[in-house]
Amino acid sequence: MTVNGKVDVRALEALASGGAPGADGAEAGARPATATERALWTIAVELLGAEPAGVDADLADLGLDSISTIALVSRCRAAGVILTARLVAASRSIRDLADAADALAARAVAAGTDGPAGPADEGVGAVPPLPIARWLLELRSFRRFTQTQLVAVPPGTGASGVEAALQMLLDRHPMLRATLTPDGQAVLTRPVGAVKAADVLRVAPGAAEATLAAEARATIDLVDPGRGRMLAALYLPDADLLALSVHHLAVDAVSWAIMLRALARPSEATGELTSYRRYGELAHRRARTDEVADQVPYWAAELAGAEWPLGSRRTDPARDRAADLRVATFPASPETTEILVGAVSREVGLRELLLAALGWAVRRWRPALPDVVIDLESHGRFDHLAAAASNAAASNAAAGAEQPLADDVDTSATVGWFTSVFPFRVPAPSEATASEATGSEVAGSKAVGSGETDGAPRLATEEGAALRRAAQATARRLAAVPNQGFDFGLAQSVRDDPRLRGAPVPPIEFNYLGRFDQQPAPGGWAPVTDRALHELLPDDPEPDLPLRYDLEVICAVGSIEGPSSPASLVTTLRANGNVLDAADLDALGGHLLDAVALLAESARLR
């Protein structure tokens, strides 16, 4: 069957001929044949930076993940092809996606609607906080808690052009126009025109390095949600560079991709089909369901043992602040990065490989730690779960009330802080048995061993194969997490379940930001990943922010030496300097680089 419940004729023909579905060489390399397939092909090539082997090739092999999935949905909508993130996740190939899009379009026509989410949502008014926002609002000291993106401005744009681009973003996305209530405990979004770009834009001539060093913190200091200033921008005309600082209440990793696409392709950008405000309403409605309540024992068990410290004591939000952060960065070589990125599959993505590497590294760094329990950030947007809450309410509405489509939620163009955080136990290599190794891994291990005397080379190869199996075990554990962790925060924060509210916070948070080498922005407005420039930005935009974790581990793939340089996997460690010292970070960072190298070598030998 296809993802749309139809008989998969191509798969049946392949089986009848004695082959596996999609195994036929001509079929696997087939070019797009329909208008929908051709549109999807073009978008996938632009987004992922490489051509699929054919319309039946698995897009996951090119690195399609939860972040790029949202970008794919948004670009498809701009091209007139309607998809949802859930359909993308359920579809392996261009052909599957085209079938799903055509079926969804036919359904929308039959229902007399414009698509899954109908007309644009203005999203103005009180915003029910998602769990991550509620956590921040409770801290109080968060005025300058921003994320800053460096953006390459197209030459010739000028200050007036930058101002116009910022005004477009402000008018299109309600959370960029948000403010806090007088008590600081709630967020309100305001109508279009409430914020003028001219009031949040600073222009500073001079060389990029010197100007960023002198002006970046002063720009961040202008951000103040209590006064309705969710963003501030610093334009460097002599360098064609924009430093855009947005308060975290209004932005996340996917939101940055949405805004950069809107800047690069303003004619294709759409309004928000489902606003952040509406999504929050539906999430709060979902929190009251039995499905969320029934997950509490699972989450409580996952948090058992999370109280163990990594250093001299656990981090205490009452005494530890962002000003105490100790930061170190560890880039893998471009060669190792290329091999590792090429090793991803639908079953084991880059996030799973990195989690396995983290577990291996932590166990060597802190061998007495009984288990590696982390908080895992997820950047997925769970439109189908929010839609289920919407439909449940609609089914209880009075007869004759307007009924939405079953997937009447679409946040592919929505800007806001959607991040979900949930506890996760990283499996140890010992939890993955040797029988789970693929034949090529075992063969690779034997080949190396037969050519070497006993010692380090053979041991390293066996260690790499064990790490690969640990990544497979990690992928299985993640696949078994209820609703990819979305409901944990609802149960803990919105339901306020005491079994979770009083539970310890894991000592480590892991955040995989995705690949920044895949998404060039034609015409400019591309993210600048130059490491030297980013090091000039403050590590602690809000020095008074209470710390939550002993250690934050942040990974991303990008061209850190400039736009023409090869991509590197970069791991940034942000530690509470009151409990971990520089030697701790150096030791853990070294173990992480060793783990990544072992995984890459294992992949090379497969």
Number of C-alpha atoms within 10 A of each C-alpha: 10 15 17 17 8 9 11 14 12 13 17 15 14 16 14 11 11 10 13 13 19 19 14 13 9 10 16 17 15 16 18 19 10 11 11 21 23 17 17 25 22 13 18 23 15 18 20 20 15 12 15 23 15 20 27 22 21 22 23 19 20 23 24 26 22 18 21 22 23 29 25 24 24 26 27 22 19 15 15 12 21 23 27 26 25 16 19 24 16 14 21 19 21 26 25 23 24 25 19 23 23 17 15 20 20 13 15 18 12 9 12 10 15 12 24 21 22 17 13 13 17 21 22 19 15 19 20 21 26 24 26 17 19 17 13 18 18 11 14 13 15 21 23 25 25 25 19 23 19 22 19 20 25 17 13 9 14 16 16 10 13 22 20 15 17 23 18 16 21 22 19 22 24 29 28 25 26 29 21 20 15 10 7 13 14 16 24 20 23 20 14 16 11 14 20 16 22 16 11 20 22 18 14 16 12 12 13 20 14 12 17 25 16 14 18 20 18 13 20 28 17 19 23 21 25 16 14 20 21 29 31 26 28 23 26 23 21 13 16 18 22 26 24 22 27 25 27 20 26 24 24 20 20 27 23 18 21 21 23 21 24 21 23 20 17 14 9 16 20 17 17 22 23 23 26 29 25 22 27 19 19 22 27 19 18 25 22 15 14 9 13 20 17 11 14 19 11 12 23 17 11 16 21 17 17 22 14 18 16 21 18 9 12 19 25 15 14 10 10 21 22 22 17 20 20 19 17 13 17 19 19 20 16 17 13 21 22 17 17 24 21 17 21 20 16 17 13 19 22 23 21 24 26 22 23 29 26 23 26 23 22 19 17 15 19 15 10 9 15 11 19 22 25 26 22 21 19 21 24 21 23 20 22 18 18 23 23 19 20 25 19 14 14 15 12 9 12 8 9 6 10 9 14 18 18 14 19 20 27 29 25 26 27 28 26 24 23 29 19 23 23 21 25 24 22 25 24 20 22 12 13 19 12 13 9 14 17 14 11 13 23 17 14 19 23 15 14 17 17 10 10 12 10 10 9 10 15 19 14 19 24 21 18 26 27 26 26 28 27 29 30 23 24 28 22 15 15 17 12 11 15 15 13 16 21 24 26 27 24 24 27 23 20 21 19 14 14 12 13 21 15 10 16 14 24 27 22 23 23 22 21 22 18 23 23 19 20 20 19 19 18 12 13 18 23 22 23 23 22 16 15 12 18 18 12 18 20 14 15 19 23 20 19 18 22 22 22 21 23 26 27 20 18 17 22 20 25 27 21 23 16 15 16 8 12 16 27 25 24 21 22 18 22 24 26 26 21 19 18 19 13 12 9 16 23 15 14 20 24 14 20 25 22 18 23 26 22 24 28 23 18 26 21 15 17 15
